[in-house]
Amino acid sequence: MAIGQAVLGSSALDVAALDRIGERIEARERDRSVQHAEQLADALALHCTLAAAGMGLSTPAQLALLMGCSESRAHTLLSDAQVLQRLHALEPMRSGLLTVEQSRVVIDQLGPLDDALGASLWERVGQRLGRDQEQGVVRPPARLRELLTGWLIAIDPDGYADRRRDRAQADAEVALWKQDNGLVDLVARSLTGADGQACLDRIEEWAQPHGPDDGRTAGERRRDAMRDLLLGRSMLPFDALTGALTADPAPGCCPAGSAAPCGANVFVHVPIDAARDDSSQPAELVGHGPVDRHQLADLLAAGSALHRVWVDSNGVPVAVDDRTWRPGRGDPTALREALRDIATGPSPDDTHPRHPHDHPDPPPSTTRPGGLRHPHLGDTGGYVPPRRLKQLLRVRAPRCEWPGCGRRASRAVAAGCDLDHDLAWPYGPTCACNLGPLCRRHHRIKQLGWIKHRRADGGVRWTGPSGRSWTSPSQHASRGVTGPAVPRVAGDR
């Protein structure tokens, strides 16, 4: 039997089974949208409860802990809920009229509008979606976006242009997106079309093959060109016909294609045995994660600055050395000598009188105003930690200690983290046992009634105002033995 231009095979189609499967898929998708709307409503309820107590700032952080997700996702969830509620679209979504993907379009397009215009357009959208359901019309997010964009331009052309410019300013960002294989994507957002094309043309100009023997793909050449342009690495002069170098690079410059951190500044935590290639234990690139031995070899050979750090059996740094080793770039002999010198140095007690990693819980009187502070070895007696203690704290916790936060502590305070007293000074001492980095946002949230307890394994236990606790684990892998490590590899600027 022929249907149109198709011919059915010998096996007849089981229409009843096909219908049952289709109905289940449709029902689950409706349920997904309804459940998402319920989650949005719960996020609003959580925010109302916290805001009533003057703690609304902490809603995204609390939501992220409850959901086990990033604060970015939690903040988006709360923001979406607030927009849909303001547009009076949350209840229709709970009834199954609006899908999760369609709701993103509604939020993006109608969220920036004033209440009256946004609500009137949502009413119009809701009526259209209702007719679509009755008539079996399929309106995926892209088609809904086109519909809304046309309405907005027709109703408010000047406002649409102004909002586009404002959105470009608000969304301007350069970010790293991690891949599963350890590589990253560097993304620049909200360039104008003209600027984007100009950047691409400049990259193309810099991405010409380095002679006839350059076996890189066009994509590799463009990626390398963008990296070298951003890092200020010199483009070596090649003869167009022979592909040979026509001049030597200037002394101390970073030729195009040099391994990081040549011409840059990155921080790497390196176990000494891994640095000497005696162990497969991975090093950690701060802000990125573990790196393999081949990447580590490139980093160490690229003009690194080495600092010695001692760790305990949990891998937690407990002491730092003031000395810096700087083997020359591409000098394996000098690198081996520096690593040997680092590995055979004196014990930390000889060079760095230090405080035990943690203290017993202080008497109750020390935690309340008016109580006397328990004397602590290593306590500076003042609010501001000294330079060496700051260095130890940044090495011990290269990221903010709030559970799940990844902001780097090694950046300047304005862009990175404050050194926060677990127990507020002067009731808590200024020492390693009572200090850790917190980004400014989580520093403010902590002051809303959160309590920190620093554990001997390097983790930090956080207890919220409700009494529920979460743990931020140690930022270092356990080594099993006490020994020196090389915490920082920094390239020449």
N, C-alpha and C positions, 0 to 999 in steps of 0.2 A: 504494500500500500504506500502510495506517495503522498506526502504532505508538502505542498509548495514545491521547492526544488530538492527537498531532502527525502531520503528513503529509509524507512525504519529497518533495523536489522531483524534477524530471525528471532531474537529474544524480545518479547513484548515489554514495554515500559510499565512498571508497577506504579500506576498513577496514585493509588491510595497511599502507598508507602511514601511517595514523593511529597504528597500533601501533608502527611503527618510530620515528616521531617521539617518541611517548610514552616508549618505552624509552630513547631518547637523553637526553631531559630528566631522567628518573629517574636514569640512570647518572651524568650530570654532577652532579646534586645530591648523590648519594652520594659521588662523588669530591671535591666541594667540602668536605663534612664531614670526610672522611678527610684531605685536605690541611690543613684547619684544625687537626685534631688533631696532625698531624705538625709544624706550625708551633709549636703549643703545646709539644710535646715539645722542639723545638729551643730555644725560649725558656728552658725549664727547664735544658737543658744549658749554655746560655750563662751563666745565672745561677750554676750550680754551679761553672763554671770560674772566673768572676770572684770568687765568694765564697770559693773556696779560696785565693785570693791576697789576701784582705782587701779586695776592691774591689766587693763586692756592691751597694753604694750606687749604682754607676754603671750597673747593668744596664738600667734603663729608658731612660737617655740613650743608651747604646750601641745598644740595640735600635731606638730611634727613628731614629738615624743610618743603621743598616743597612737599615731598611725605608722610609726617606724619609717617615715619618709623624710625628704629634705625639707628645710624650712621654706625654700622657694616654692615647692609644691603646696605646702600648707598655706603660705601667704596667698598664692593664686586661688586656692580653694575658698578661703575666706572672702577674698575680693570678689570672686565670681558670685558667691552667695549674696553679698551685699548689693551687687549690681542687679541681679535677677529679682531680688526682693523689691528694690527701688522701682524696677520696671513693672512690678506686679506679674512677673513671669514665672516665679518659683512654683506657685500652686498649679498652673497649667503643666509645668514639667512633671510635677508629682502625679499628675493624672495621665501622663504618657503622651502628651501632645508634642513635646519638644524632645529631640534626641540629645545625647551628650554632645555629639559633634556639632549639631545645629546650635546648641546653646553657646558654644565658643564663638560662633559667628555673631550671634545676637549680642553677646557681651562686648566683643571687639568693636562692633559697629555702633551700638546704641549706648554703651556704657559712658562714653565721653560727652553725651548730649545732656542738656538740662532736663530736669524731671518731666516737664510738660511735653516737650518734643519727643523725648525717649518713650514715655508712656503711650503717646498717641501712635507712634510708629510701631511699638510692640503690639498694640491692639490690632493694627492693620496686618502685621505679620501673623498674629495668632489666628485671625480670621482666614488668611490665606492657607495656613497650615491645616486648619480644620477642614477647609474645602478639599485640600490635597488628599487628606485621609479618606474622605467620603468618595472621591473620584478615583482613588488609586494612583494619584500622580506622585512620581518620585522626584523629590527635590533635595539632592545631596547638598552638603555644606557649600561647595563652590557655586552652585546655582543660587542658593539662598543669599550668598554674599553679593553676587551680581545684582540680584533683585534689590537688596537693601542699598547698595551703592547707587543704583539708578534713582531710587526714591530720594536719597539724601542729597544728591547733586541737584535734582529737580526742585526740591523744597527749600534747600539752604545752600546755594552754591558757594557763597563767600565763607560761610561757616565751615563747610567741608574742606576748603583749601586751607583755612587757618588750622583746623584740627590735624590735617596731614602734616603741616609744618611742625606743630607742637609734638606730634607723635614721633616725628623724625628726631627731634631734640631729646625727648624723653627716653627713646629706645636706643639712642646712640651707645654703643658698647663694643668692646673687643673682648672675646672670651675664648677659653679653651674647652673643647668638648672631648672627653676621653673616649677612646675606642676600647673594645674588649681585649685587644692584643697589646696594650701598653702604648700605642701611638696616640697622638692627639690631633684634633683639627683646630686650627686657629681661625676664628670667625670674626669679621668686622660687620657690624649691623648699622643700618640706617644711613648708608652713604647715598648721596644723590646719584642719579643715573650717570650724569656727566663725570663726577668724581670717580665712580666705580669704573667707568670705561677708561678714564685717564690712568688709573692705577694699573689696570690690566694691560694697557699699552706699554707702560713703563716696565712691567714685569716681562712682557714679551720681548722688549728691546734687550733686557738684561739676560734673557734665557736662550740666547743663541748658542749653538754647539761650540764646545771648546776644541775646534779642529775636527778633522775627519775621523779621529779615533774615539770621539766622545760617544759612548754607547748608551747614554741615558735616554729614556723616553722623553717625549715633549712634556708630559706631566711632571716628571722628575725635574726637568730643567726649570720649569715655571716655579715649582715649589722651592727649589734651591735658590732661585733668583730672588723670590720674595723674602726668604730667610736672610740672605746675605745683604739685601738692601736695608732691611729693618735693623740688622745688627751692625751696619756700617763696615762690612768686610770688603776688602779691596778686590776689584775685578782685575785679574791679572791680564796684561796685554798679550794677546796671541796674534801671531801672523795669520792673516786670513787664508793664505794659500797653503802653508806648511803645517799650521796648527802648533808651531813651536813657540816657546816663550821668547818675547823680544826684549824683556828687561827683567831684572830681579825685583821681587817685592821689597818695599822699604823695610828696614830693620824694625822688628817689633810689631809689624802690622799683622792683621789676621787675613790671610788670603781667602778668597771665595771658596766655600766648601769646607772650611776648617771645622773641626769637631768642637762642639760646645764643651767648656764655656769660653772659648776663645772670643774675646771682645764682648763678653757678657758677664753676668754675676749670678751664679746659681749655688745652691747649698745642698750638700749631699752628706748623709750619715753613713759612714763606712766602717764596718768591723775591720780591725787591723789585719786579721788573717785573710779576709776577703781582699783587702787592698794589696796584700802580698801574694795573692792568687793561691793561697793555701786552703781555701774554703770556698764552697759554692753558696754560702749564705749571701743573700742579695743585699746590696746597699739600697738606701732610700733617697730618692731625689725629693727634697722638701717641696710640697705643693703638687707633686705628681704621684709618687708611690715608688714601689720597688723597681730597680733597674738591673739588667743582667750583667754578667761579667764583661762582655764585649763593650757595652756602653760605659761601664765603670772604667775600663782600661783607657778609653778615649778621654773620659773626664779627667782622670789622674794625669794623663800625658799632656793636657792642654793648658799648661801654665797654672797649676792649682796652688792654692794657699792652704796648708794643712795645720790643723790645731788638734792637740791631744786632749782626749776626754776619758775619764775613768768611769766604768759602769759597774753596777752590782750584779748579783746573780740573776736578777730579773731583767737585765739589760737596760736599767734605768740609770742615766748619767747622774753621778754623785760628786764629781770634781772636775775642774777644768785647769788647763795649763795656760800660762800667759804667753808662752813662746809660740812663734809662727815659723813654719818651714815653707820655703818657696823654691822647690826645684824648678829648673828652667823648662820652658816648653819644649817638648820633644826630646828630653834628656833622660833616658831610662836609667842611666847610672846614678845620676843625682836623685832621681825618684826612689830607687832602691835604697840608697844611703839614708835618705830622709825617713823612709818607713822603718828601716832598721833602728835608727836613732830613736824614733817614736816608741817602738816596741820595747826597747831596753831602758826606758827612762826610769826615774825614781818613783817610789810609791806615792800615792796622792797625799798621804799624811805628811810627807816630807816637803811637799810643795804647796799644799792647799789645805790649811786647817779647815775642816768642814764640819758641818752640823750633821748628826744622824739623819737619815732620810725622812723619818717621821718621829713624832713625839707621842707619848701617852696622852690620852685626853686630859686637858687641864682641869683643875678644880672648878666647880661651878662658878665660884666668885670671879674667875678670870674672864668669863664670857659676858659679864654684865657691867654696865657703866659703874664706876666707883671701885671695882675690884682691882686687886693688885695683880700685875702680870707675873706669871711664873718665869723665873730666869732661864734663858735658853742660850746654850753655847752657839755662837754664830749670829745672834741677834745684834743688829746694828745699833739698836737704841733709837733710831729715827725712822721716819716714814719712807724716805727714798732709799731703795737698795743700792749698794755700791756697784761699781762697774763689773767686777768679777762675778758677783752674785747674779747680776742681770744676764751676763753671758751664759752662766750655768742654766738659768731658768729658760732662756731661749733654746738652748740645746736640749734640755730635758723635755720641753713641750714646744715643738716647732709650730704647732697649730693651737688655736683657741681650744680651751679645755671643756667647753660646753658640749654635751653629748651630740655627736653628729656634725658639729661645725668644722669647717675646713679652712677657715681664714688663717693665713700665715702669720705667725707671731714675729718672724724675723724682719718684717718690713718696718718702716717708720711707724710710730705710734698713730699718726693721723690716718694711715691706711691699713694698719695692722691691728695690734692688740695692746691693751693696757696690762701692766703687771698688777694683778688684783690680790689683795689680802683675803685669804679664805675667811678668817675671823678678823673683822675690821680693826685696823690700827687705831688707838694704841692698846686695845684689849687683846689683840693678837700680835705676835712679834713679826718683825721684818726679817725673815729667814726663809731658807729653801722649803722648810716644812709648812709654811703658811702663805706661800706665794705661788701664783701661776698665771699664765696669760689668758685674758678674756678679751674678745673683740668688744667694741664699744656698745653694741646692741645688747649682747649677753651680759656685759657688765651692768648695764642699767636694769636688765631683767632680774639678775641675781639680787639686786638691792630691793626687790619687791617681796622678799621673804624666803628666798631659796637658801639652803644650807649646803656647804661643801664639806666633804670628809675625804681627806687624802689618804689613799691606801698604800701599804708598803710595796705592792706590786706595780706601782706607778699609775694605777687607775684612780679616778676621782668619782666618788659617790655623791650624787645630787639628790636632795630631798626638797620637794616642792611644798608650797603652803598647805596642801591637802594632806601631806604626810606620805605621799607616794614617792618612790625613789627610782632613779635611773643611774646607770654607771657609764661614764666615759672611760673606755679602756686605756691602758698604757699606750703611748705613742711609739713604743719601741718593742721589738721582738726580744723574747728571753734568750740570753746567750748561754745560760747554764753555768758559766764560770765568770769570775771577776777578772777584768783585764782592760787594757787601754783600747780606745777606738779613735778613729779619725772622723770627727763629726762634720767637718766643713770642707768643701772643695769650692774655691771661688776663682773664677777666671780673671785675668787682667782686664781692666777697663780700657 
